[in-house]
Amino acid sequence: MEGRDMDLRRGASTSDQGLRSLSTLESGRVWAASCAMSVSCGKTAPSLIQEILSHLGLANKTAAWGTLGTLRTFLSFTVEKDVQRLLRAITGQGVDHNAIVAVLTNRSREQRQLISRAFQERTQQDLLKSLQAALSGNLEKIVVGLLQPTAQFDAQELRRALKASGSAEDVAMEILATRPPSRLQECMTIYKHDFQVEAEEDIKSETSGILQDLLLALAKGGRESYSGIIDYNLAEQDVQALQQAEGPSTERTWVLIFTQRNPEHLIRVFDQYQQYTGQELEEAVRIRFHGDTQVALLSLASVIRNTPLYFAEKLHQALQETEPNYQVLMRILISRCETDLLSIRTEFKKKFGKSLYSSLQDAVKGDCQSALLALCRAEDI
């Protein structure tokens, strides 16, 4: 009898669970039905539904698929084997470029740092300096970028941009606008340590006007993080503020909104601005601003709208020059290969009708081609 009672209780429990599941399913149907009704009742309903769905956990493609980088942690990693292989590549008869590229472009940055430390312990020599002595040209630059800590790589690129004529608004904007807050803060710290000056001081000495204000604001890393709460009132206020910010004394409004609001909020502002004015915000920037300020604001708007597309366009431009802009190619592929290079490849193929891999194959020459192709990873059919 006891066994039979227990079976009955289990059956009842299973039945209750089934009823709860049916109830949950029915609630979902009711919610979907109400959404469908709202679609038929108003023009803004579909975008609202899409917005809600976009914030659900399952809509997060990064969470579902893992890293969107092309270079991932090497699962069969053995630090001692990699040290021996690199040592043979450097000290053997002739430098083995292929072996060096094969190791460094197939290990995560963390694994490359472990290799560097193990190489130092075994040989009493610095791996970076040993490879610099063995290599030259663009391949040497790629190897240096791969072996440096991420923030140090960013700091050196930022310093080069600020001290080189004509590239501050482009490269500095790229680095300051696309790095996450923790990485940007570390970059600022290393910048001061390596160059004995605050990055902000170099920005002040090398730029001026609204461009300077934009870069300084971004360097502070004060952009709001997205809380998951949609502030429609603030979006409305920002749209009105941008509409009214036409005179020279109102330029600071553009700086504040573009550098402090989170990207999710700004995309909503961009969309509402176009709805109210019939004009894309980028077109308003082209009309109201000129020179470096216009370039900087348009770059920032591009980053906010679609960061992978922003990088895809920069890569395409670098490849279209008479001589490929290797500095741009190396900086983007090295800095994005462990974060979102798969997304960049997708946007590149979508916009330009040709894969990034094929474009690199056709345009890039010399020893560095194999390294850049290895970072890109594969063809997109």
C-alpha positions as CSV (number, residue, x, y, z in Angstrom):
1,M,0.0,0.0,0.0
2,E,2.8,2.4,0.9
3,G,4.4,1.9,-2.6
4,R,1.1,2.5,-4.2
5,D,0.5,5.7,-2.2
6,M,4.0,6.9,-3.2
7,D,3.3,6.2,-6.9
8,L,0.0,8.1,-6.6
9,R,1.8,11.1,-5.0
10,R,4.5,11.0,-7.7
11,G,1.8,10.9,-10.4
12,A,0.0,13.9,-8.7
13,S,3.3,15.8,-8.6
14,T,4.0,15.1,-12.3
15,S,0.5,16.2,-13.1
16,D,1.0,19.5,-11.2
17,Q,4.2,20.2,-13.0
18,G,2.5,19.5,-16.3
19,L,-0.3,21.9,-15.4
20,R,2.2,24.6,-14.4
21,S,4.0,24.1,-17.8
22,L,0.7,24.4,-19.6
23,S,-0.1,27.6,-17.6
24,T,3.3,29.1,-18.5
25,L,2.8,28.2,-22.1
26,E,-0.7,29.7,-22.1
27,S,0.7,32.9,-20.5
28,G,3.2,33.1,-23.3
29,R,0.4,32.7,-25.9
30,V,-1.6,35.5,-24.2
31,W,1.5,37.7,-24.2
32,A,2.2,37.0,-27.9
33,A,-1.5,37.6,-28.7
34,S,-1.4,40.9,-26.9
35,C,1.7,41.9,-28.8
36,A,0.0,41.0,-32.1
37,M,-2.9,43.2,-31.1
38,S,-0.6,46.1,-30.3
39,V,1.0,45.7,-33.7
40,S,-2.3,46.2,-35.4
41,C,-3.1,49.2,-33.1
42,G,-0.1,51.3,-33.5
43,K,2.9,52.0,-35.8
44,T,5.5,51.9,-33.1
45,A,4.5,48.5,-31.6
46,P,6.7,46.3,-33.9
47,S,9.8,48.2,-32.9
48,L,8.9,48.0,-29.2
49,I,8.4,44.2,-29.5
50,Q,11.8,43.8,-31.2
51,E,13.4,46.0,-28.6
52,I,12.0,43.7,-25.8
53,L,13.0,40.6,-27.6
54,S,16.5,41.9,-28.2
55,H,17.1,42.2,-24.4
56,L,16.1,38.6,-23.7
57,G,19.0,36.3,-22.7
58,L,18.5,33.9,-25.7
59,A,18.9,36.9,-28.1
60,N,22.4,37.4,-26.9
61,K,24.4,35.8,-29.8
62,T,27.7,36.1,-27.9
63,A,26.3,34.1,-25.0
64,A,24.9,31.5,-27.4
65,W,27.9,31.1,-29.6
66,G,30.8,31.9,-27.4
67,T,33.5,34.4,-28.4
68,L,33.1,36.1,-31.7
69,G,36.8,36.3,-32.1
70,T,38.7,34.3,-34.7
71,L,41.6,33.5,-32.3
72,R,40.6,31.4,-29.3
73,T,42.3,29.5,-26.5
74,F,44.3,26.6,-27.9
75,L,42.9,23.5,-26.1
76,S,46.0,21.4,-26.6
77,F,48.3,24.1,-25.3
78,T,51.6,22.9,-23.8
79,V,53.8,25.9,-23.0
80,E,57.1,23.9,-23.0
81,K,56.5,22.6,-26.5
82,D,55.8,26.1,-27.8
83,V,58.9,27.5,-26.2
84,Q,61.0,24.7,-27.8
85,R,59.4,25.3,-31.2
86,L,60.1,29.1,-31.0
87,L,63.6,28.5,-29.9
88,R,64.3,26.2,-32.8
89,A,62.7,28.7,-35.2
90,I,65.0,31.5,-34.0
91,T,68.3,29.6,-33.5
92,G,68.1,27.1,-36.4
93,Q,69.6,27.6,-39.8
94,G,67.6,30.5,-41.1
95,V,64.7,31.9,-39.2
96,D,61.5,29.8,-39.5
97,H,58.9,32.4,-40.1
98,N,56.1,29.8,-40.6
99,A,56.7,28.2,-37.2
100,I,56.7,31.6,-35.5
101,V,53.4,32.6,-37.2
102,A,51.9,29.2,-36.5
103,V,52.5,29.4,-32.8
104,L,51.7,33.1,-32.1
105,T,48.5,33.2,-34.3
106,N,47.0,30.1,-32.7
107,R,47.4,31.0,-29.0
108,S,45.3,33.4,-27.0
109,R,46.9,36.5,-25.6
110,E,47.0,34.9,-22.2
111,Q,48.7,31.9,-23.6
112,R,51.2,34.0,-25.4
113,Q,52.1,35.8,-22.2
114,L,52.7,32.4,-20.5
115,I,55.0,31.4,-23.4
116,S,56.9,34.7,-23.0
117,R,57.5,34.0,-19.3
118,A,58.5,30.4,-19.8
119,F,60.9,31.4,-22.6
120,Q,62.5,33.9,-20.2
121,E,62.9,31.3,-17.4
122,R,64.4,28.7,-19.7
123,T,66.8,30.9,-21.8
124,Q,67.3,34.0,-19.6
125,Q,66.4,36.0,-22.7
126,D,63.4,38.1,-23.5
127,L,61.2,36.5,-26.2
128,L,60.0,39.8,-27.7
129,K,63.5,41.1,-28.1
130,S,64.7,37.7,-29.5
131,L,62.0,37.8,-32.1
132,Q,62.6,41.4,-32.9
133,A,66.3,40.6,-33.6
134,A,65.3,37.7,-35.9
135,L,62.5,39.4,-37.8
136,S,62.0,42.7,-39.7
137,G,59.4,44.8,-41.4
138,N,55.7,44.3,-41.0
139,L,56.0,40.8,-39.7
140,E,58.1,42.0,-36.9
141,K,55.4,44.7,-36.1
142,I,52.7,42.0,-36.0
143,V,54.7,39.8,-33.7
144,V,55.4,42.7,-31.3
145,G,51.7,43.5,-31.3
146,L,50.8,39.9,-30.5
147,L,53.2,39.6,-27.7
148,Q,52.4,42.8,-25.9
149,P,49.7,43.0,-23.3
150,T,46.5,44.4,-24.8
151,A,46.6,47.7,-23.0
152,Q,50.2,48.3,-23.8
153,F,49.5,47.7,-27.5
154,D,46.6,50.2,-27.3
155,A,48.8,52.8,-25.5
156,Q,51.5,52.6,-28.1
157,E,49.0,52.9,-31.0
158,L,47.4,55.9,-29.3
159,R,50.7,57.6,-28.7
160,R,51.7,57.0,-32.3
161,A,48.4,58.5,-33.5
162,L,48.6,61.6,-31.3
163,K,52.2,62.4,-32.4
164,A,51.7,61.6,-36.1
165,S,50.2,64.5,-38.2
166,G,46.8,63.9,-39.6
167,S,45.8,60.7,-37.8
168,A,44.8,61.8,-34.3
169,E,41.1,62.2,-35.0
170,D,40.9,58.8,-36.7
171,V,43.1,56.4,-34.7
172,A,42.5,58.1,-31.3
173,M,38.8,58.0,-31.9
174,E,39.0,54.3,-32.8
175,I,40.9,53.4,-29.6
176,L,39.0,55.6,-27.2
177,A,35.6,54.8,-28.5
178,T,35.8,51.1,-29.0
179,R,37.6,49.8,-25.9
180,P,35.6,48.6,-22.8
181,P,36.0,50.8,-19.7
182,S,38.4,48.5,-17.8
183,R,40.7,48.1,-20.8
184,L,40.6,51.8,-21.5
185,Q,41.5,52.6,-17.9
186,E,44.5,50.2,-18.0
187,C,45.6,51.8,-21.3
188,M,45.6,55.2,-19.7
189,T,47.7,53.9,-16.8
190,I,50.3,52.2,-19.1
191,Y,50.4,55.3,-21.3
192,K,51.5,57.4,-18.3
193,H,54.0,54.8,-17.2
194,D,55.6,54.3,-20.6
195,F,55.6,57.9,-21.9
196,Q,55.8,59.8,-18.6
197,V,52.8,61.9,-19.5
198,E,49.1,61.6,-19.1
199,A,47.3,60.8,-22.4
200,E,45.0,63.7,-21.7
201,E,47.9,66.1,-21.8
202,D,49.0,64.8,-25.2
203,I,45.4,65.2,-26.4
204,K,45.4,68.8,-25.2
205,S,48.7,69.6,-26.9
206,E,47.9,67.8,-30.2
207,T,44.3,68.7,-30.8
208,S,41.9,71.6,-30.3
209,G,38.3,72.7,-30.3
210,I,35.4,70.2,-30.3
211,L,37.7,67.3,-31.4
212,Q,39.7,67.9,-28.3
213,D,36.6,67.9,-26.1
214,L,35.4,64.7,-27.7
215,L,38.7,62.9,-27.2
216,L,39.1,64.1,-23.6
217,A,35.6,63.0,-22.7
218,L,36.1,59.6,-24.2
219,A,39.5,59.2,-22.4
220,K,37.9,59.7,-19.1
221,G,35.8,56.6,-19.7
222,G,32.7,58.2,-18.3
223,R,30.1,56.6,-20.6
224,E,27.1,55.3,-18.8
225,S,26.6,51.6,-18.8
226,Y,23.3,50.1,-19.9
227,S,21.1,49.2,-17.0
228,G,18.4,47.4,-18.9
229,I,15.9,50.1,-18.1
230,I,14.6,52.1,-21.1
231,D,14.5,55.8,-20.3
232,Y,12.1,57.2,-23.0
233,N,11.9,60.6,-21.4
234,L,15.7,61.1,-21.5
235,A,15.8,60.0,-25.1
236,E,13.1,62.6,-25.9
237,Q,15.1,65.2,-24.1
238,D,18.3,64.3,-25.9
239,V,16.6,64.5,-29.3
240,Q,15.2,68.0,-28.5
241,A,18.6,69.1,-27.2
242,L,20.3,68.0,-30.4
243,Q,17.7,69.7,-32.5
244,Q,18.2,73.0,-30.7
245,A,22.0,72.8,-30.6
246,E,22.7,74.8,-33.7
247,G,24.9,77.7,-32.6
248,P,28.6,77.7,-31.7
249,S,27.9,77.8,-28.0
250,T,25.8,74.7,-28.1
251,E,28.4,72.3,-29.5
252,R,29.1,71.0,-26.0
253,T,25.6,69.4,-26.1
254,W,26.8,67.1,-28.9
255,V,29.9,66.2,-27.0
256,L,28.0,65.4,-23.8
257,I,25.3,63.3,-25.4
258,F,27.7,61.4,-27.8
259,T,30.3,60.6,-25.1
260,Q,28.2,60.0,-22.0
261,R,25.1,58.1,-23.0
262,N,25.2,54.3,-23.5
263,P,25.1,53.0,-27.1
264,E,21.6,51.4,-26.6
265,H,20.2,54.7,-25.6
266,L,22.0,56.6,-28.4
267,I,20.6,54.3,-31.1
268,R,17.1,55.1,-29.8
269,V,18.0,58.8,-29.9
270,F,19.3,58.4,-33.5
271,D,16.1,56.7,-34.6
272,Q,13.8,59.2,-32.9
273,Y,15.8,62.1,-34.3
274,Q,15.2,60.8,-37.8
275,Q,11.5,60.3,-37.1
276,Y,11.0,63.9,-35.8
277,T,13.2,65.7,-38.4
278,G,13.1,63.4,-41.4
279,Q,16.9,63.6,-41.5
280,E,19.5,61.1,-40.3
281,L,21.6,62.4,-37.4
282,E,24.7,61.9,-39.5
283,E,23.4,64.3,-42.2
284,A,22.8,66.9,-39.5
285,V,26.5,66.4,-38.4
286,R,27.7,67.0,-42.0
287,I,25.7,70.2,-42.2
288,R,26.6,71.7,-38.9
289,F,30.2,70.6,-38.4
290,H,33.3,70.6,-40.6
291,G,36.9,69.3,-40.7
292,D,38.2,67.1,-37.9
293,T,35.1,67.6,-35.7
294,Q,32.9,66.3,-38.4
295,V,35.1,63.3,-39.1
296,A,35.2,62.5,-35.3
297,L,31.5,62.8,-34.8
298,L,30.7,60.7,-37.8
299,S,33.2,58.0,-36.7
300,L,31.6,58.0,-33.2
301,A,28.1,57.7,-34.7
302,S,29.3,54.7,-36.8
303,V,30.8,53.0,-33.8
304,I,27.6,53.5,-31.9
305,R,25.3,52.2,-34.6
306,N,27.4,49.1,-35.6
307,T,30.9,48.6,-34.3
308,P,31.8,45.6,-36.5
309,L,30.6,47.5,-39.6
310,Y,32.7,50.5,-38.5
311,F,35.8,48.3,-38.5
312,A,34.9,46.6,-41.7
313,E,34.7,49.9,-43.5
314,K,38.1,50.9,-42.1
315,L,39.7,47.7,-43.3
316,H,38.2,48.1,-46.7
317,Q,39.5,51.6,-47.0
318,A,43.0,50.5,-45.9
319,L,42.9,47.8,-48.6
320,Q,41.8,50.2,-51.3
321,E,44.8,52.4,-51.1
322,T,47.5,52.1,-53.8
323,E,49.7,50.5,-51.1
324,P,47.7,48.8,-48.4
325,N,47.7,50.7,-45.1
326,Y,49.5,48.0,-43.1
327,Q,49.4,50.0,-39.9
328,V,45.5,50.0,-40.0
329,L,45.3,46.4,-41.1
330,M,47.6,45.2,-38.3
331,R,46.1,47.3,-35.6
332,I,42.5,46.2,-36.3
333,L,43.2,42.5,-36.9
334,I,45.4,42.3,-33.8
335,S,43.1,44.2,-31.5
336,R,39.8,42.5,-32.7
337,C,40.9,38.9,-33.4
338,E,39.9,37.8,-29.9
339,T,36.7,39.9,-29.5
340,D,34.6,40.3,-32.7
341,L,36.5,39.7,-35.9
342,L,33.9,37.1,-37.0
343,S,31.3,39.8,-36.9
344,I,33.6,42.2,-38.7
345,R,34.2,39.6,-41.4
346,T,30.4,39.2,-41.8
347,E,29.8,42.9,-42.2
348,F,32.7,43.2,-44.7
349,K,31.3,40.4,-46.9
350,K,27.8,41.8,-46.6
351,K,28.7,45.4,-47.6
352,F,31.5,44.8,-50.1
353,G,30.5,41.5,-51.7
354,K,33.9,40.0,-51.2
355,S,35.4,38.3,-48.1
356,L,38.0,39.9,-45.9
357,Y,40.2,36.9,-46.3
358,S,40.2,37.1,-50.2
359,S,40.7,40.8,-50.0
360,L,43.8,40.3,-47.8
361,Q,45.1,37.6,-50.1
362,D,44.8,39.9,-53.1
363,A,46.2,43.1,-51.6
364,V,48.8,42.1,-49.0
365,K,52.3,41.0,-50.0
366,G,55.4,39.9,-48.2
367,D,56.0,37.9,-45.1
368,C,53.2,39.5,-43.1
369,Q,50.5,38.1,-45.4
370,S,50.5,34.7,-43.7
371,A,50.2,36.3,-40.3
372,L,47.3,38.5,-41.3
373,L,45.5,35.7,-43.0
374,A,46.0,33.5,-39.9
375,L,44.4,36.2,-37.7
376,C,41.5,36.6,-40.2
377,R,41.3,32.8,-40.1
378,A,39.1,31.6,-42.9
379,E,37.2,32.4,-46.1
380,D,33.6,33.5,-45.9
381,I,31.5,31.8,-48.6
